[in-house]
Amino acid sequence: MFLMNSHADHRSPLDPRDAETLGAAGAAAVERHLSFRDNHAETPLVALPGLAARLGVGAIHVKDEGHRLGLGSFKALGGAYAVIRLVLEAAGERLGRPVDMADLHAPDVAAVARGMTFACATDGNHGRSVAQGARLVGARAAIFVHSGVSDERVAAIARFGAQMIRVAGTYDDSVREAARVAQEKGWTIVSDTSWPGYERIPGLVMQGYTALLREALRTLPAPPTHVFVQAGVGGIAAAVAGHLALEFGAARPVFTVVDPARAACLFESARAGRPVTIAHGEPTVMAMLECYEPSLVAWRVLSRAADAFMTVGEEDAVAAMRQLAYPVAGDPAIVAGESGGVGLAGLMRAAADPAIRAALGLDGTARILVVNTEGATDPGRYEEIVGLSPAAVAAANGKDAA
């Protein structure tokens, strides 16, 4: 399914709160934060000229977040950043003086962190980021996971010393339970989705994601004309679309939000013209995107900054994973998890449909940017789908699997 954005707010300026969060100053704060992270390195921007020629577009570049901060996902940029920002703010209030990243491991700041517990719900990647951030500052983490999260992903979070709490039901059920327990126990909830009265911390999480776009824009040979980004609750899509709108104004790229057909809460919100909660259906292979209710902050941004919304099916997500693992001759291989290549899946679906091509203006001059949002965060599942281990795919390029 495909539709152009017909919302009354389309292409209007961002809400001032979101402009402050996603603008240049906020993005610079994230990059300063990253400069203090021991394992920080910019992630690769990979050109796929062979696939571009096959799809009839001018260029395709993939920002490969499978290498981000040792977690293998763009989520590493959000949760940990928010945790550390909140610790620094709490320490500043407690100590009565400004506290900066350079002070993070000072004894008095560390003492404040030890008294804090951060909680969140997760499909896997966000929880790893929150748990990693808590461990970095010496705080505690309590991570809520729903019944669909694999044991392998749970174990990957638990390695950071987090308390793991299983919740019956879906991701949205785990969000509600995390918020309830956190309020009861006085924990700080660090969610990547927002609801009425809870916006600032999800905004910080989204602010963290702007780093990947800043890196990409510095590296691209020319600005993109089209961007396809996948969405669960919408945080990464809104962060990228919002920053592009602020950076380029009326000259910004055509931005398409890509949803799983089985969990298309943003597509249905766009169709309804307002945030809607959709019914729970059959699980999707795109597990990191299986969300049934959009983030209110993300919707507020995307109703203005997104130009189109589309869905892709299970077979499209698998095809994108395999396309990246078995590339067109001359293109490098990329390890993309089940949700990682969904933006590319959207591009492939759009390029094959003459009506969508025309609506988006996809032609031989189009310069496409997509984000591989995760590597093989569940290696066993990856090998089942692709037919090769992540290590084998990565070895084709002489790189370590992420």
N, C-alpha and C positions, 0 to 999 in steps of 0.2 A: 504494500500500500504506500501511496505517496500523496502528499499535499503540500502546496505552497502556504506560507504563513499569511493568513488573512486577518490576524488579530489587529484591533484598532491601534495598539501600541507599536506595531511593527515599524522598525527603523526610527522610532522616537528615541530621544536620549535616555541613557540608563538612569534609573533612580539614583539620586546623589549618594546614597549609602553604598550601592553597588559600584558606582564609579570610583568612590574612595577605596573600596576593597580591591578592585581589579585593575586599577590604574597603574601608572608608571612608578609612583612612590611605593605602593604596596608591593609590586613586583621586585623593586630594588631591595626592599626589606627582606624578602625571601632569599634573594641571592646573597645578601650579607649573612643571613643565617646559615646558608649552605657553605659559605666560605670557612665556617668553623667546624663543619662536619668532617671527621677524619677520613671517611670513605667516599667523600663526594667527588664525582667526576661528571662532566657533561655527557649525556647519553648520545649515541650515534644518530645522525640524520642520514638515512640510506636512500640513494637514488635508484629507481627501478625503470630505466629507459626501455628495456625490452617489454615490460608489461604496459608501459605507457603507449608504445607503438601498437601493441595488440589491441588495446582498448580505444585507440584513436584519439588520444589526448597528447598534449605537448610534453608534460613531465609529471612524474609521480615521485614524491618524497615521503618517506616513512620516518617519523620520529620514534625511535625504538626504546621504549621505556622498560623493556625487559632487562635492562642493565642498571636500573636505578637503585643506588644506595644499598646494594646487597639484598634487596627484597624482591626484585624482579617485577615491579609494578610501579606505575605512576603514583599509586596511593602512598608510596613512601614519602612523597613531597608534602602531603596534606596533614595526616594525623599527627605525625611526629612534630611537625612545625607548630601546629596548634598547641600541643602539649607543652612544648618548650616556651612558646610565647606566654602561655598562661602561668607557667612557673615563674618566669621573669617578672610578670606583672604582679603576681602574688608576693614575690619577694620584695619588689619595690614598695608595695603598700606596707608590708610588715616591717621593713627596715627603714622606711622613711627617706629613701634616696633612690635616684634612678639606677636601674639595674639593666645591664646590656649583655649581649651574647658573650662578650669577653669575660663576664663575671660568673658565667654559668656554673663553674665548678668551685667557686669560692666557698669556704666552709659555711658561712652564714646563709648563702643561697641554697646550698645543698641541704642544710637543715630544714629549710622551708619545704623543699621538694619532698623530703622523706615523710612529711606529714600529709601529703596529698595522694589521693587515689583517683585515677582517671578510668572511666568506663565508656564502653561503646558497644553497639551491635555491629555485626560484620558478616559478609559472605566469605571473608578470608583476608583480602588484601588490606583493607582499612584497619582491621584489628591488628594485623602485624605491624602496621605503621605506628598506631597508638601504643602498642606494647613496646616497640623499639624506642619510641620517644620517652616513655616512662622509665625504661631501663637506663637510657642515656643520662637522665637527670637524677636517678635514684628514687623515683616515685614508684607507687604501686599501680597496677593495671588490672581491671576486671573486664573480661571480654565475653560478650554474650553471642552465642552462635545458634542458628536455627537448625532444624533437623536435616536440611538439605546440604549442609556444609560437610565436606568429606573429612574423614579422620586424618588424612594426610595434611589438609589445610589447618585443621585444629592443632595438630602436632607442631606445625610450623610457627603458629602463634605462641604456643606454650613454651617453645624454646627460649623465649624472651622473659620467662619467669612470670607470665601473666596468670591470673586465676581464670580458669575457663568455666563458663556457665552455659549449659545446654538449655535451649528453650524449644518447646514443642511448637510446630507451625512453621510460618514463613519468615522471611527477612523482616517484614513489617511487624510481625508479632514480636520478634526479638528487639526491634527498635522500641516498641512500647514497654516491654518488660525491662529493658536497660534503663529507660528514663524513670520508670517507677521505682526500681531498686536504688538507683543513684540518688533520687530525691529522699528516699527513706533513710539511707545511710550517710548522706552528706558527701557523696562522691561527686566529682565533676564529670558531667557527661560530655564527651567529645564525639559528636555525631557528624557524619558527612551528609545528612539530610536535615531539613529544617521544618519547623511547624510554628503555628502562631505563638509569639512570645519567645521563641528560641531561634535566633538568627545570627548573632554575632560569631559564635564559635564555628558553625558551619561555614560562615563567611571566611574565617581564618583558614579553614581547611581548603576552601576553594582558592584563596589567595596563594596558598602553597603551590597549587598546580600551575600558576602563571609562569613559574620558572621554566617549565619545559617549552612553552611557547616563546619566551624570550630567547632561549638558546636556539630554537629553530629559526627564528627570524634573523638572528645574527649570522646563521650558517647558510641559509638558502641563497642561491645565486640571484634570485629575484623574488619579490613577494608572491605568495600564492594568489591565484584567482578564485580557487574553490577549496573548501575545507569540509571534510566529512569526519564527524566525531560521534562515537557511540555514547549511549546514555543508559544509566540505570535510574537513579533518582535525578540525574542531570548535572551533578557537580562539575565534572570535567568538561562537559559540553558548554556549560554556562561560563566557566572560567576562561575557556579558549575564545568563545564567541564574544564575551564581554570585553576581554582585553583587545581583541581585534577591532571591535567597534570603537574603542577608545583610541587605539593606535592609528587607525586609518580613516575613521569617520565615514563619510559617504563613499569613499573609495575602497571600503573594506571588501574582503573576499565574499563570495556567495557561500553561506554557511548552511550545511545540512546536518540535522540531528538524526542519528540512526538508532532505532529501537529494535529489540527482539520482538518478533510478531507475537510471541506468547506472553510478553510482559511489556506491552507498549503503552506505559502510563503517560509518557510525554506526547506520543503521537495522538492518543485519545484526548489529552488535555488540549492539544492544538486544534483538534477537530471540534471540541466543545467550546473552545475559547476561554477556558478557565481550568484551574487544576482539578483533576478528577482522580478518584481511586477506582481502579478497575478490579474485576473479579479475579480471584486466583484460579488459574487453569493448570494445564499440564506443564510440568517443569521444562525448562529450556536448557540446552547444552551450554548456553551463554550464562553460566551460573553467577558470575560477578555482576550481571546486569538484570538479574531476576528480581525486579522491584515493581510494586503495584501501585505506588503512590509517589508523586513527584515531590522533590524538595521545593518549598514555596519560594525560597530565594532563587533557586535555579530557574524556576518557571518565570519569575519576575524578570530575570535577565533574558531568557530565551524568547519570551513573547515579544521582546524588542529586537534582539540581536540575531536570532535565527531566521533564515529565509525559507527553509523547507524542512519537512519532517517526513521520515520514511521508516518502513519496517523491513527486516530481512528474516528469512526463515532459518530453520535448523540447518538445512542443506547449504545455505549461503555462508553461514559461519564456518562450517566444516570446509567448504570449498576455499574460503579465504585462508584458513590455516594451512591447507595443503598447497595452495598457490605460493605462499611464502616459504614453505618448506621445500617445495620442488619448483624453483623459479624458472621463468623464461630464460633460455640460454643467454649467458652474459650478465644476468642480474644476480646479486648475492642472495643467499638463503637467509631467512629471518625466522627465529623461533617465536611463534605467537600462540598464546594460550587460547582457550575456547572463547573468551571475550575480547582478546587482544586485537584480533584482525577484523572486528565487526565494522569499523569505519571503512576499511578497504572493501568488505563485503557489500556495503552500501554503494560505494563507487562502482564496483563490478556490476551490481544489479542495475544501477542507473545507466551505465554505459551501454548495457544490452537492450535498453528500452528507448525507442526513438522519442516517445512522448516526454519521458523524463529528461533525456538529453536536451531536448529543445527547451523545456521549462527552465532548466538550470544553466543553459548556455554552454554545455560541454562540447567543445570542438577541438580541433587539432592544435589550438593555441593555449588550451587550458592548462594551468599549472596547479596540480593537486597536492594538498598536504593532508595526510592521515596520521593517526597516532596508534602505534602498537602499544596498547595500554598495559599489557602484561606478557611476560614470557610464560614458560611452562611451570606455573605455580602448583600444578598437580602433575608431576612428570609421568606417572603411570597412565593417567587419563589421556595425556598428550600422545603417548606412544600408541595407545589403542586407536586413537582417531587418525593420526598421521601415518602410522606404520613405521616410524623411525623414532628412536629416542631423541630427546632434546640435545644430548651430547653429540649424536651422530649428525644432526642438522647443523649444529654450531660448528662442528669439525670441518664441514664443507667450506667454511670461511676462515678456518684457523682461529676461531674464537671460542671462549668458554660459554657454555650454556647458562642461561639465566632463568 
